[in-house]
Structure formats: C-alpha cells, structure tokens
C-alpha cells in the first residue's frame, strides 16, 4: 500500500491542499501552505510536497525551484502527533 493510499485509509481528505506550486518561466516556487500550524511536516503535507518536487524534477523546462513556507515561518518541523 502506498503512503497516499494509507493516508486515505486513515481518513485524510485527498482534496485538501497543503502545498502550492507556482511556475513562472524556468522557475517554480513550492510553498508549504498550512500556516495555522506553522507548516508542520505532517504526512499529507510531506506526500504532497514530494509529489510536487518529483514532478518539477522531471520537467526539463524548470531550472530553479524555491521551497518556502506560508505565514511567519518556514516549518515547525515534524508532526509528532
């Protein structure tokens, strides 16, 4: 079972987006977007971030990727709950 399938089995909402990707010319900005929790690295956020980065890595037009966090901090770290 994939991590994605396991998250769905646990009741996580597959339509909820924790990562935003904006492409412009040969660059992309990937934003961790759960500022109310200081962009804590929860399982759904990590799955979505990895998927975005894998997709961007495979795109020959993208030369630069900026990884940032929404709100007042990049990330509080791992979600221990």
mmCIF file of the N, C-alpha and C atoms, coordinates in Angstrom:
data_MODEL
# 
_entry.id   MODEL 
# 
loop_
_atom_site.group_PDB 
_atom_site.id 
_atom_site.type_symbol 
_atom_site.label_atom_id 
_atom_site.label_alt_id 
_atom_site.label_comp_id 
_atom_site.label_asym_id 
_atom_site.label_entity_id 
_atom_site.label_seq_id 
_atom_site.pdbx_PDB_ins_code 
_atom_site.Cartn_x 
_atom_site.Cartn_y 
_atom_site.Cartn_z 
_atom_site.occupancy 
_atom_site.B_iso_or_equiv 
_atom_site.pdbx_formal_charge 
_atom_site.auth_seq_id 
_atom_site.auth_comp_id 
_atom_site.auth_asym_id 
_atom_site.auth_atom_id 
_atom_site.pdbx_PDB_model_num 
ATOM 1   N N  . UNK A 1 1  ? 0.848  -1.176 0.000   1.00 0.00 ? 1  UNK A N  1 
ATOM 2   C CA . UNK A 1 1  ? 0.000  0.000  0.000   1.00 0.00 ? 1  UNK A CA 1 
ATOM 3   C C  . UNK A 1 1  ? 0.897  1.244  0.000   1.00 0.00 ? 1  UNK A C  1 
ATOM 4   N N  . UNK A 1 2  ? 0.576  2.187  -0.871  1.00 0.00 ? 2  UNK A N  1 
ATOM 5   C CA . UNK A 1 2  ? 1.370  3.415  -0.942  1.00 0.00 ? 2  UNK A CA 1 
ATOM 6   C C  . UNK A 1 2  ? 1.058  4.314  0.251   1.00 0.00 ? 2  UNK A C  1 
ATOM 7   N N  . UNK A 1 3  ? 1.934  5.281  0.503   1.00 0.00 ? 3  UNK A N  1 
ATOM 8   C CA . UNK A 1 3  ? 1.688  6.242  1.579   1.00 0.00 ? 3  UNK A CA 1 
ATOM 9   C C  . UNK A 1 3  ? 0.383  6.981  1.318   1.00 0.00 ? 3  UNK A C  1 
ATOM 10  N N  . UNK A 1 4  ? 0.160  7.348  0.057   1.00 0.00 ? 4  UNK A N  1 
ATOM 11  C CA . UNK A 1 4  ? -1.062 8.066  -0.312  1.00 0.00 ? 4  UNK A CA 1 
ATOM 12  C C  . UNK A 1 4  ? -2.299 7.234  0.023   1.00 0.00 ? 4  UNK A C  1 
ATOM 13  N N  . UNK A 1 5  ? -2.282 5.961  -0.328  1.00 0.00 ? 5  UNK A N  1 
ATOM 14  C CA . UNK A 1 5  ? -3.416 5.080  -0.037  1.00 0.00 ? 5  UNK A CA 1 
ATOM 15  C C  . UNK A 1 5  ? -3.613 4.921  1.471   1.00 0.00 ? 5  UNK A C  1 
ATOM 16  N N  . UNK A 1 6  ? -2.529 4.835  2.204   1.00 0.00 ? 6  UNK A N  1 
ATOM 17  C CA . UNK A 1 6  ? -2.613 4.720  3.660   1.00 0.00 ? 6  UNK A CA 1 
ATOM 18  C C  . UNK A 1 6  ? -3.235 5.972  4.268   1.00 0.00 ? 6  UNK A C  1 
ATOM 19  N N  . UNK A 1 7  ? -2.872 7.149  3.756   1.00 0.00 ? 7  UNK A N  1 
ATOM 20  C CA . UNK A 1 7  ? -3.463 8.396  4.256   1.00 0.00 ? 7  UNK A CA 1 
ATOM 21  C C  . UNK A 1 7  ? -4.966 8.422  4.003   1.00 0.00 ? 7  UNK A C  1 
ATOM 22  N N  . UNK A 1 8  ? -5.380 7.976  2.821   1.00 0.00 ? 8  UNK A N  1 
ATOM 23  C CA . UNK A 1 8  ? -6.811 7.920  2.517   1.00 0.00 ? 8  UNK A CA 1 
ATOM 24  C C  . UNK A 1 8  ? -7.524 6.941  3.452   1.00 0.00 ? 8  UNK A C  1 
ATOM 25  N N  . UNK A 1 9  ? -6.887 5.811  3.712   1.00 0.00 ? 9  UNK A N  1 
ATOM 26  C CA . UNK A 1 9  ? -7.465 4.807  4.604   1.00 0.00 ? 9  UNK A CA 1 
ATOM 27  C C  . UNK A 1 9  ? -7.653 5.379  6.007   1.00 0.00 ? 9  UNK A C  1 
ATOM 28  N N  . UNK A 1 10 ? -6.736 6.245  6.434   1.00 0.00 ? 10 UNK A N  1 
ATOM 29  C CA . UNK A 1 10 ? -6.808 6.853  7.761   1.00 0.00 ? 10 UNK A CA 1 
ATOM 30  C C  . UNK A 1 10 ? -7.807 8.005  7.819   1.00 0.00 ? 10 UNK A C  1 
ATOM 31  N N  . UNK A 1 11 ? -8.406 8.346  6.679   1.00 0.00 ? 11 UNK A N  1 
ATOM 32  C CA . UNK A 1 11 ? -9.435 9.372  6.679   1.00 0.00 ? 11 UNK A CA 1 
ATOM 33  C C  . UNK A 1 11 ? -8.977 10.762 6.305   1.00 0.00 ? 11 UNK A C  1 
ATOM 34  N N  . UNK A 1 12 ? -7.747 10.898 5.813   1.00 0.00 ? 12 UNK A N  1 
ATOM 35  C CA . UNK A 1 12 ? -7.282 12.217 5.380   1.00 0.00 ? 12 UNK A CA 1 
ATOM 36  C C  . UNK A 1 12 ? -8.007 12.619 4.104   1.00 0.00 ? 12 UNK A C  1 
ATOM 37  N N  . UNK A 1 13 ? -8.289 13.895 3.968   1.00 0.00 ? 13 UNK A N  1 
ATOM 38  C CA . UNK A 1 13 ? -9.000 14.437 2.811   1.00 0.00 ? 13 UNK A CA 1 
ATOM 39  C C  . UNK A 1 13 ? -8.030 14.581 1.643   1.00 0.00 ? 13 UNK A C  1 
ATOM 40  N N  . UNK A 1 14 ? -8.263 13.831 0.580   1.00 0.00 ? 14 UNK A N  1 
ATOM 41  C CA . UNK A 1 14 ? -7.362 13.851 -0.580  1.00 0.00 ? 14 UNK A CA 1 
ATOM 42  C C  . UNK A 1 14 ? -7.451 15.151 -1.359  1.00 0.00 ? 14 UNK A C  1 
ATOM 43  N N  . UNK A 1 15 ? -8.521 15.909 -1.156  1.00 0.00 ? 15 UNK A N  1 
ATOM 44  C CA . UNK A 1 15 ? -8.674 17.154 -1.910  1.00 0.00 ? 15 UNK A CA 1 
ATOM 45  C C  . UNK A 1 15 ? -8.057 18.350 -1.195  1.00 0.00 ? 15 UNK A C  1 
ATOM 46  N N  . UNK A 1 16 ? -7.687 18.183 0.070   1.00 0.00 ? 16 UNK A N  1 
ATOM 47  C CA . UNK A 1 16 ? -7.101 19.289 0.819   1.00 0.00 ? 16 UNK A CA 1 
ATOM 48  C C  . UNK A 1 16 ? -5.662 19.501 0.365   1.00 0.00 ? 16 UNK A C  1 
ATOM 49  N N  . UNK A 1 17 ? -5.345 20.727 0.026   1.00 0.00 ? 17 UNK A N  1 
ATOM 50  C CA . UNK A 1 17 ? -4.018 21.031 -0.497  1.00 0.00 ? 17 UNK A CA 1 
ATOM 51  C C  . UNK A 1 17 ? -3.164 21.705 0.568   1.00 0.00 ? 17 UNK A C  1 
ATOM 52  N N  . UNK A 1 18 ? -2.019 21.107 0.850   1.00 0.00 ? 18 UNK A N  1 
ATOM 53  C CA . UNK A 1 18 ? -1.074 21.664 1.809   1.00 0.00 ? 18 UNK A CA 1 
ATOM 54  C C  . UNK A 1 18 ? 0.145  22.262 1.117   1.00 0.00 ? 18 UNK A C  1 
ATOM 55  N N  . UNK A 1 19 ? 0.193  22.143 -0.202  1.00 0.00 ? 19 UNK A N  1 
ATOM 56  C CA . UNK A 1 19 ? 1.342  22.625 -0.974  1.00 0.00 ? 19 UNK A CA 1 
ATOM 57  C C  . UNK A 1 19 ? 0.832  23.367 -2.203  1.00 0.00 ? 19 UNK A C  1 
ATOM 58  N N  . UNK A 1 20 ? 1.366  24.559 -2.418  1.00 0.00 ? 20 UNK A N  1 
ATOM 59  C CA . UNK A 1 20 ? 1.047  25.333 -3.616  1.00 0.00 ? 20 UNK A CA 1 
ATOM 60  C C  . UNK A 1 20 ? 2.276  25.375 -4.516  1.00 0.00 ? 20 UNK A C  1 
ATOM 61  N N  . UNK A 1 21 ? 2.055  25.259 -5.817  1.00 0.00 ? 21 UNK A N  1 
ATOM 62  C CA . UNK A 1 21 ? 3.147  25.338 -6.789  1.00 0.00 ? 21 UNK A CA 1 
ATOM 63  C C  . UNK A 1 21 ? 2.805  26.420 -7.801  1.00 0.00 ? 21 UNK A C  1 
ATOM 64  N N  . UNK A 1 22 ? 3.730  27.355 -7.971  1.00 0.00 ? 22 UNK A N  1 
ATOM 65  C CA . UNK A 1 22 ? 3.577  28.411 -8.968  1.00 0.00 ? 22 UNK A CA 1 
ATOM 66  C C  . UNK A 1 22 ? 4.773  28.325 -9.903  1.00 0.00 ? 22 UNK A C  1 
ATOM 67  N N  . UNK A 1 23 ? 4.483  28.173 -11.189 1.00 0.00 ? 23 UNK A N  1 
ATOM 68  C CA . UNK A 1 23 ? 5.533  28.114 -12.210 1.00 0.00 ? 23 UNK A CA 1 
ATOM 69  C C  . UNK A 1 23 ? 5.590  29.443 -12.942 1.00 0.00 ? 23 UNK A C  1 
ATOM 70  N N  . UNK A 1 24 ? 6.797  29.878 -13.226 1.00 0.00 ? 24 UNK A N  1 
ATOM 71  C CA . UNK A 1 24 ? 6.987  31.110 -13.994 1.00 0.00 ? 24 UNK A CA 1 
ATOM 72  C C  . UNK A 1 24 ? 8.295  30.981 -14.757 1.00 0.00 ? 24 UNK A C  1 
ATOM 73  N N  . UNK A 1 25 ? 8.174  31.067 -16.066 1.00 0.00 ? 25 UNK A N  1 
ATOM 74  C CA . UNK A 1 25 ? 9.331  30.890 -16.947 1.00 0.00 ? 25 UNK A CA 1 
ATOM 75  C C  . UNK A 1 25 ? 10.006 29.559 -16.625 1.00 0.00 ? 25 UNK A C  1 
ATOM 76  N N  . UNK A 1 26 ? 11.263 29.595 -16.222 1.00 0.00 ? 26 UNK A N  1 
ATOM 77  C CA . UNK A 1 26 ? 12.016 28.362 -15.946 1.00 0.00 ? 26 UNK A CA 1 
ATOM 78  C C  . UNK A 1 26 ? 12.164 28.097 -14.450 1.00 0.00 ? 26 UNK A C  1 
ATOM 79  N N  . UNK A 1 27 ? 11.313 28.728 -13.654 1.00 0.00 ? 27 UNK A N  1 
ATOM 80  C CA . UNK A 1 27 ? 11.389 28.591 -12.201 1.00 0.00 ? 27 UNK A CA 1 
ATOM 81  C C  . UNK A 1 27 ? 10.059 28.117 -11.633 1.00 0.00 ? 27 UNK A C  1 
ATOM 82  N N  . UNK A 1 28 ? 10.127 27.602 -10.432 1.00 0.00 ? 28 UNK A N  1 
ATOM 83  C CA . UNK A 1 28 ? 8.917  27.212 -9.705  1.00 0.00 ? 28 UNK A CA 1 
ATOM 84  C C  . UNK A 1 28 ? 9.108  27.565 -8.236  1.00 0.00 ? 28 UNK A C  1 
ATOM 85  N N  . UNK A 1 29 ? 8.021  27.987 -7.611  1.00 0.00 ? 29 UNK A N  1 
ATOM 86  C CA . UNK A 1 29 ? 8.013  28.234 -6.171  1.00 0.00 ? 29 UNK A CA 1 
ATOM 87  C C  . UNK A 1 29 ? 7.053  27.227 -5.547  1.00 0.00 ? 29 UNK A C  1 
ATOM 88  N N  . UNK A 1 30 ? 7.570  26.423 -4.640  1.00 0.00 ? 30 UNK A N  1 
ATOM 89  C CA . UNK A 1 30 ? 6.774  25.438 -3.915  1.00 0.00 ? 30 UNK A CA 1 
ATOM 90  C C  . UNK A 1 30 ? 6.585  25.986 -2.502  1.00 0.00 ? 30 UNK A C  1 
ATOM 91  N N  . UNK A 1 31 ? 5.325  26.213 -2.124  1.00 0.00 ? 31 UNK A N  1 
ATOM 92  C CA . UNK A 1 31 ? 5.030  26.798 -0.816  1.00 0.00 ? 31 UNK A CA 1 
ATOM 93  C C  . UNK A 1 31 ? 4.307  25.792 0.066   1.00 0.00 ? 31 UNK A C  1 
ATOM 94  N N  . UNK A 1 32 ? 4.896  25.501 1.227   1.00 0.00 ? 32 UNK A N  1 
ATOM 95  C CA . UNK A 1 32 ? 4.208  24.701 2.237   1.00 0.00 ? 32 UNK A CA 1 
ATOM 96  C C  . UNK A 1 32 ? 3.105  25.600 2.778   1.00 0.00 ? 32 UNK A C  1 
ATOM 97  N N  . UNK A 1 33 ? 1.860  25.155 2.696   1.00 0.00 ? 33 UNK A N  1 
ATOM 98  C CA . UNK A 1 33 ? 0.749  26.062 2.958   1.00 0.00 ? 33 UNK A CA 1 
ATOM 99  C C  . UNK A 1 33 ? -0.192 25.539 4.042   1.00 0.00 ? 33 UNK A C  1 
ATOM 100 N N  . UNK A 1 34 ? 0.322  25.508 5.244   1.00 0.00 ? 34 UNK A N  1 
ATOM 101 C CA . UNK A 1 34 ? -0.507 25.232 6.417   1.00 0.00 ? 34 UNK A CA 1 
ATOM 102 C C  . UNK A 1 34 ? -0.039 26.165 7.540   1.00 0.00 ? 34 UNK A C  1 
ATOM 103 N N  . UNK A 1 35 ? -0.138 27.486 7.292   1.00 0.00 ? 35 UNK A N  1 
ATOM 104 C CA . UNK A 1 35 ? 0.445  28.459 8.224   1.00 0.00 ? 35 UNK A CA 1 
ATOM 105 C C  . UNK A 1 35 ? -0.169 28.427 9.619   1.00 0.00 ? 35 UNK A C  1 
ATOM 106 N N  . UNK A 1 36 ? -1.418 28.005 9.754   1.00 0.00 ? 36 UNK A N  1 
ATOM 107 C CA . UNK A 1 36 ? -2.042 27.948 11.072  1.00 0.00 ? 36 UNK A CA 1 
ATOM 108 C C  . UNK A 1 36 ? -1.356 26.939 11.982  1.00 0.00 ? 36 UNK A C  1 
ATOM 109 N N  . UNK A 1 37 ? -0.614 26.001 11.391  1.00 0.00 ? 37 UNK A N  1 
ATOM 110 C CA . UNK A 1 37 ? 0.156  25.010 12.166  1.00 0.00 ? 37 UNK A CA 1 
ATOM 111 C C  . UNK A 1 37 ? 1.654  25.183 11.938  1.00 0.00 ? 37 UNK A C  1 
ATOM 112 N N  . UNK A 1 38 ? 2.057  26.365 11.476  1.00 0.00 ? 38 UNK A N  1 
ATOM 113 C CA . UNK A 1 38 ? 3.463  26.668 11.176  1.00 0.00 ? 38 UNK A CA 1 
ATOM 114 C C  . UNK A 1 38 ? 4.060  25.677 10.180  1.00 0.00 ? 38 UNK A C  1 
ATOM 115 N N  . UNK A 1 39 ? 3.238  25.230 9.235   1.00 0.00 ? 39 UNK A N  1 
ATOM 116 C CA . UNK A 1 39 ? 3.684  24.338 8.163   1.00 0.00 ? 39 UNK A CA 1 
ATOM 117 C C  . UNK A 1 39 ? 4.364  23.083 8.701   1.00 0.00 ? 39 UNK A C  1 
ATOM 118 N N  . UNK A 1 40 ? 3.802  22.553 9.780   1.00 0.00 ? 40 UNK A N  1 
ATOM 119 C CA . UNK A 1 40 ? 4.350  21.341 10.379  1.00 0.00 ? 40 UNK A CA 1 
ATOM 120 C C  . UNK A 1 40 ? 4.368  20.226 9.328   1.00 0.00 ? 40 UNK A C  1 
ATOM 121 N N  . UNK A 1 41 ? 5.402  19.411 9.358   1.00 0.00 ? 41 UNK A N  1 
ATOM 122 C CA . UNK A 1 41 ? 5.583  18.365 8.350   1.00 0.00 ? 41 UNK A CA 1 
ATOM 123 C C  . UNK A 1 41 ? 4.729  17.142 8.689   1.00 0.00 ? 41 UNK A C  1 
ATOM 124 N N  . UNK A 1 42 ? 3.440  17.262 8.423   1.00 0.00 ? 42 UNK A N  1 
ATOM 125 C CA . UNK A 1 42 ? 2.508  16.149 8.606   1.00 0.00 ? 42 UNK A CA 1 
ATOM 126 C C  . UNK A 1 42 ? 2.655  15.194 7.425   1.00 0.00 ? 42 UNK A C  1 
ATOM 127 N N  . UNK A 1 43 ? 2.130  13.995 7.575   1.00 0.00 ? 43 UNK A N  1 
ATOM 128 C CA . UNK A 1 43 ? 2.217  13.016 6.485   1.00 0.00 ? 43 UNK A CA 1 
ATOM 129 C C  . UNK A 1 43 ? 1.581  13.527 5.195   1.00 0.00 ? 43 UNK A C  1 
ATOM 130 N N  . UNK A 1 44 ? 0.369  14.116 5.234   1.00 0.00 ? 44 UNK A N  1 
ATOM 131 C CA . UNK A 1 44 ? -0.214 14.604 3.974   1.00 0.00 ? 44 UNK A CA 1 
ATOM 132 C C  . UNK A 1 44 ? 0.621  15.707 3.324   1.00 0.00 ? 44 UNK A C  1 
ATOM 133 N N  . UNK A 1 45 ? 1.165  16.611 4.128   1.00 0.00 ? 45 UNK A N  1 
ATOM 134 C CA . UNK A 1 45 ? 1.987  17.684 3.569   1.00 0.00 ? 45 UNK A CA 1 
ATOM 135 C C  . UNK A 1 45 ? 3.240  17.112 2.912   1.00 0.00 ? 45 UNK A C  1 
ATOM 136 N N  . UNK A 1 46 ? 3.884  16.172 3.563   1.00 0.00 ? 46 UNK A N  1 
ATOM 137 C CA . UNK A 1 46 ? 5.105  15.573 3.015   1.00 0.00 ? 46 UNK A CA 1 
ATOM 138 C C  . UNK A 1 46 ? 4.811  14.836 1.713   1.00 0.00 ? 46 UNK A C  1 
ATOM 139 N N  . UNK A 1 47 ? 3.709  14.096 1.659   1.00 0.00 ? 47 UNK A N  1 
ATOM 140 C CA . UNK A 1 47 ? 3.338  13.379 0.431   1.00 0.00 ? 47 UNK A CA 1 
ATOM 141 C C  . UNK A 1 47 ? 3.120  14.360 -0.713  1.00 0.00 ? 47 UNK A C  1 
ATOM 142 N N  . UNK A 1 48 ? 2.392  15.445 -0.436  1.00 0.00 ? 48 UNK A N  1 
ATOM 143 C CA . UNK A 1 48 ? 2.120  16.432 -1.481  1.00 0.00 ? 48 UNK A CA 1 
ATOM 144 C C  . UNK A 1 48 ? 3.387  17.172 -1.903  1.00 0.00 ? 48 UNK A C  1 
ATOM 145 N N  . UNK A 1 49 ? 4.240  17.519 -0.949  1.00 0.00 ? 49 UNK A N  1 
ATOM 146 C CA . UNK A 1 49 ? 5.488  18.212 -1.283  1.00 0.00 ? 49 UNK A CA 1 
ATOM 147 C C  . UNK A 1 49 ? 6.385  17.316 -2.131  1.00 0.00 ? 49 UNK A C  1 
ATOM 148 N N  . UNK A 1 50 ? 6.487  16.050 -1.750  1.00 0.00 ? 50 UNK A N  1 
ATOM 149 C CA . UNK A 1 50 ? 7.313  15.118 -2.523  1.00 0.00 ? 50 UNK A CA 1 
ATOM 150 C C  . UNK A 1 50 ? 6.783  14.977 -3.942  1.00 0.00 ? 50 UNK A C  1 
ATOM 151 N N  . UNK A 1 51 ? 5.474  14.839 -4.085  1.00 0.00 ? 51 UNK A N  1 
ATOM 152 C CA . UNK A 1 51 ? 4.881  14.706 -5.421  1.00 0.00 ? 51 UNK A CA 1 
ATOM 153 C C  . UNK A 1 51 ? 5.174  15.936 -6.274  1.00 0.00 ? 51 UNK A C  1 
ATOM 154 N N  . UNK A 1 52 ? 5.061  17.112 -5.682  1.00 0.00 ? 52 UNK A N  1 
ATOM 155 C CA . UNK A 1 52 ? 5.339  18.347 -6.419  1.00 0.00 ? 52 UNK A CA 1 
ATOM 156 C C  . UNK A 1 52 ? 6.802  18.411 -6.841  1.00 0.00 ? 52 UNK A C  1 
ATOM 157 N N  . UNK A 1 53 ? 7.705  18.071 -5.938  1.00 0.00 ? 53 UNK A N  1 
ATOM 158 C CA . UNK A 1 53 ? 9.135  18.140 -6.251  1.00 0.00 ? 53 UNK A CA 1 
ATOM 159 C C  . UNK A 1 53 ? 9.542  17.097 -7.287  1.00 0.00 ? 53 UNK A C  1 
ATOM 160 N N  . UNK A 1 54 ? 8.961  15.907 -7.219  1.00 0.00 ? 54 UNK A N  1 
ATOM 161 C CA . UNK A 1 54 ? 9.253  14.870 -8.222  1.00 0.00 ? 54 UNK A CA 1 
ATOM 162 C C  . UNK A 1 54 ? 8.777  15.327 -9.596  1.00 0.00 ? 54 UNK A C  1 
ATOM 163 N N  . UNK A 1 55 ? 7.584  15.906 -9.652  1.00 0.00 ? 55 UNK A N  1 
ATOM 164 C CA . UNK A 1 55 ? 7.052  16.409 -10.919 1.00 0.00 ? 55 UNK A CA 1 
ATOM 165 C C  . UNK A 1 55 ? 7.936  17.519 -11.485 1.00 0.00 ? 55 UNK A C  1 
ATOM 166 N N  . UNK A 1 56 ? 8.361  18.437 -10.637 1.00 0.00 ? 56 UNK A N  1 
ATOM 167 C CA . UNK A 1 56 ? 9.215  19.534 -11.104 1.00 0.00 ? 56 UNK A CA 1 
ATOM 168 C C  . UNK A 1 56 ? 10.586 19.027 -11.547 1.00 0.00 ? 56 UNK A C  1 
ATOM 169 N N  . UNK A 1 57 ? 11.123 18.041 -10.851 1.00 0.00 ? 57 UNK A N  1 
ATOM 170 C CA . UNK A 1 57 ? 12.426 17.483 -11.218 1.00 0.00 ? 57 UNK A CA 1 
ATOM 171 C C  . UNK A 1 57 ? 12.388 16.825 -12.590 1.00 0.00 ? 57 UNK A C  1 
ATOM 172 N N  . UNK A 1 58 ? 11.230 16.305 -12.968 1.00 0.00 ? 58 UNK A N  1 
ATOM 173 C CA . UNK A 1 58 ? 11.090 15.633 -14.268 1.00 0.00 ? 58 UNK A CA 1 
ATOM 174 C C  . UNK A 1 58 ? 10.814 16.608 -15.411 1.00 0.00 ? 58 UNK A C  1 
ATOM 175 N N  . UNK A 1 59 ? 10.556 17.859 -15.098 1.00 0.00 ? 59 UNK A N  1 
ATOM 176 C CA . UNK A 1 59 ? 10.226 18.860 -16.115 1.00 0.00 ? 59 UNK A CA 1 
ATOM 177 C C  . UNK A 1 59 ? 11.505 19.522 -16.621 1.00 0.00 ? 59 UNK A C  1 
ATOM 178 N N  . UNK A 1 60 ? 11.889 19.278 -17.881 1.00 0.00 ? 60 UNK A N  1 
ATOM 179 C CA . UNK A 1 60 ? 13.138 19.845 -18.399 1.00 0.00 ? 60 UNK A CA 1 
ATOM 180 C C  . UNK A 1 60 ? 13.115 21.373 -18.514 1.00 0.00 ? 60 UNK A C  1 
ATOM 181 N N  . UNK A 1 61 ? 11.947 21.978 -18.466 1.00 0.00 ? 61 UNK A N  1 
ATOM 182 C CA . UNK A 1 61 ? 11.842 23.439 -18.554 1.00 0.00 ? 61 UNK A CA 1 
ATOM 183 C C  . UNK A 1 61 ? 12.154 24.131 -17.225 1.00 0.00 ? 61 UNK A C  1 
ATOM 184 N N  . UNK A 1 62 ? 12.029 23.409 -16.125 1.00 0.00 ? 62 UNK A N  1 
ATOM 185 C CA . UNK A 1 62 ? 12.264 24.001 -14.808 1.00 0.00 ? 62 UNK A CA 1 
ATOM 186 C C  . UNK A 1 62 ? 13.745 23.895 -14.458 1.00 0.00 ? 62 UNK A C  1 
ATOM 187 N N  . UNK A 1 63 ? 14.346 25.052 -14.177 1.00 0.00 ? 63 UNK A N  1 
ATOM 188 C CA . UNK A 1 63 ? 15.773 25.106 -13.835 1.00 0.00 ? 63 UNK A CA 1 
ATOM 189 C C  . UNK A 1 63 ? 16.016 25.458 -12.375 1.00 0.00 ? 63 UNK A C  1 
ATOM 190 N N  . UNK A 1 64 ? 15.039 26.112 -11.753 1.00 0.00 ? 64 UNK A N  1 
ATOM 191 C CA . UNK A 1 64 ? 15.191 26.563 -10.375 1.00 0.00 ? 64 UNK A CA 1 
ATOM 192 C C  . UNK A 1 64 ? 13.910 26.276 -9.607  1.00 0.00 ? 64 UNK A C  1 
ATOM 193 N N  . UNK A 1 65 ? 14.065 25.757 -8.398  1.00 0.00 ? 65 UNK A N  1 
ATOM 194 C CA . UNK A 1 65 ? 12.918 25.541 -7.518  1.00 0.00 ? 65 UNK A CA 1 
ATOM 195 C C  . UNK A 1 65 ? 13.216 26.225 -6.186  1.00 0.00 ? 65 UNK A C  1 
ATOM 196 N N  . UNK A 1 66 ? 12.273 27.048 -5.742  1.00 0.00 ? 66 UNK A N  1 
ATOM 197 C CA . UNK A 1 66 ? 12.368 27.699 -4.439  1.00 0.00 ? 66 UNK A CA 1 
ATOM 198 C C  . UNK A 1 66 ? 11.356 27.018 -3.526  1.00 0.00 ? 66 UNK A C  1 
ATOM 199 N N  . UNK A 1 67 ? 11.811 26.546 -2.372  1.00 0.00 ? 67 UNK A N  1 
ATOM 200 C CA . UNK A 1 67 ? 10.936 25.918 -1.388  1.00 0.00 ? 67 UNK A CA 1 
ATOM 201 C C  . UNK A 1 67 ? 10.770 26.891 -0.231  1.00 0.00 ? 67 UNK A C  1 
ATOM 202 N N  . UNK A 1 68 ? 9.528  27.266 0.058   1.00 0.00 ? 68 UNK A N  1 
ATOM 203 C CA . UNK A 1 68 ? 9.256  28.250 1.100   1.00 0.00 ? 68 UNK A CA 1 
ATOM 204 C C  . UNK A 1 68 ? 8.035  27.828 1.905   1.00 0.00 ? 68 UNK A C  1 
ATOM 205 N N  . UNK A 1 69 ? 7.769  28.561 2.961   1.00 0.00 ? 69 UNK A N  1 
ATOM 206 C CA . UNK A 1 69 ? 6.602  28.289 3.791   1.00 0.00 ? 69 UNK A CA 1 
ATOM 207 C C  . UNK A 1 69 ? 5.711  29.505 3.896   1.00 0.00 ? 69 UNK A C  1 
ATOM 208 N N  . UNK A 1 70 ? 4.411  29.286 3.899   1.00 0.00 ? 70 UNK A N  1 
ATOM 209 C CA . UNK A 1 70 ? 3.452  30.382 4.052   1.00 0.00 ? 70 UNK A CA 1 
ATOM 210 C C  . UNK A 1 70 ? 3.420  30.826 5.514   1.00 0.00 ? 70 UNK A C  1 
ATOM 211 N N  . UNK A 1 71 ? 3.092  32.087 5.724   1.00 0.00 ? 71 UNK A N  1 
ATOM 212 C CA . UNK A 1 71 ? 2.961  32.591 7.086   1.00 0.00 ? 71 UNK A CA 1 
ATOM 213 C C  . UNK A 1 71 ? 4.277  33.042 7.675   1.00 0.00 ? 71 UNK A C  1 
ATOM 214 N N  . UNK A 1 72 ? 4.375  32.964 8.998   1.00 0.00 ? 72 UNK A N  1 
ATOM 215 C CA . UNK A 1 72 ? 5.517  33.556 9.690   1.00 0.00 ? 72 UNK A CA 1 
ATOM 216 C C  . UNK A 1 72 ? 6.730  32.645 9.834   1.00 0.00 ? 72 UNK A C  1 
ATOM 217 N N  . UNK A 1 73 ? 6.632  31.413 9.378   1.00 0.00 ? 73 UNK A N  1 
ATOM 218 C CA . UNK A 1 73 ? 7.777  30.525 9.493   1.00 0.00 ? 73 UNK A CA 1 
ATOM 219 C C  . UNK A 1 73 ? 7.810  29.506 8.377   1.00 0.00 ? 73 UNK A C  1 
ATOM 220 N N  . UNK A 1 74 ? 9.018  29.033 8.057   1.00 0.00 ? 74 UNK A N  1 
ATOM 221 C CA . UNK A 1 74 ? 9.150  28.018 7.013   1.00 0.00 ? 74 UNK A CA 1 
ATOM 222 C C  . UNK A 1 74 ? 8.443  26.740 7.442   1.00 0.00 ? 74 UNK A C  1 
ATOM 223 N N  . UNK A 1 75 ? 8.860  26.168 8.567   1.00 0.00 ? 75 UNK A N  1 
ATOM 224 C CA . UNK A 1 75 ? 8.247  24.944 9.073   1.00 0.00 ? 75 UNK A CA 1 
ATOM 225 C C  . UNK A 1 75 ? 8.648  24.746 10.529  1.00 0.00 ? 75 UNK A C  1 
ATOM 226 N N  . UNK A 1 76 ? 7.716  24.259 11.318  1.00 0.00 ? 76 UNK A N  1 
ATOM 227 C CA . UNK A 1 76 ? 7.987  23.965 12.726  1.00 0.00 ? 76 UNK A CA 1 
ATOM 228 C C  . UNK A 1 76 ? 8.683  22.615 12.890  1.00 0.00 ? 76 UNK A C  1 
ATOM 229 N N  . UNK A 1 77 ? 8.809  21.857 11.807  1.00 0.00 ? 77 UNK A N  1 
ATOM 230 C CA . UNK A 1 77 ? 9.452  20.551 11.874  1.00 0.00 ? 77 UNK A CA 1 
ATOM 231 C C  . UNK A 1 77 ? 8.436  19.425 11.778  1.00 0.00 ? 77 UNK A C  1 
ATOM 232 N N  . UNK A 1 78 ? 8.823  18.267 12.269  1.00 0.00 ? 78 UNK A N  1 
ATOM 233 C CA . UNK A 1 78 ? 7.989  17.067 12.145  1.00 0.00 ? 78 UNK A CA 1 
ATOM 234 C C  . UNK A 1 78 ? 6.751  17.145 13.027  1.00 0.00 ? 78 UNK A C  1 
ATOM 235 N N  . UNK A 1 79 ? 5.663  16.583 12.533  1.00 0.00 ? 79 UNK A N  1 
ATOM 236 C CA . UNK A 1 79 ? 4.419  16.465 13.292  1.00 0.00 ? 79 UNK A CA 1 
ATOM 237 C C  . UNK A 1 79 ? 4.529  15.204 14.138  1.00 0.00 ? 79 UNK A C  1 
ATOM 238 N N  . UNK A 1 80 ? 4.646  15.363 15.439  1.00 0.00 ? 80 UNK A N  1 
ATOM 239 C CA . UNK A 1 80 ? 4.853  14.222 16.330  1.00 0.00 ? 80 UNK A CA 1 
ATOM 240 C C  . UNK A 1 80 ? 3.557  13.592 16.817  1.00 0.00 ? 80 UNK A C  1 
ATOM 241 N N  . UNK A 1 81 ? 2.421  14.140 16.406  1.00 0.00 ? 81 UNK A N  1 
ATOM 242 C CA . UNK A 1 81 ? 1.136  13.580 16.842  1.00 0.00 ? 81 UNK A CA 1 
ATOM 243 C C  . UNK A 1 81 ? 0.654  12.506 15.911  1.00 0.00 ? 81 UNK A C  1 
# 
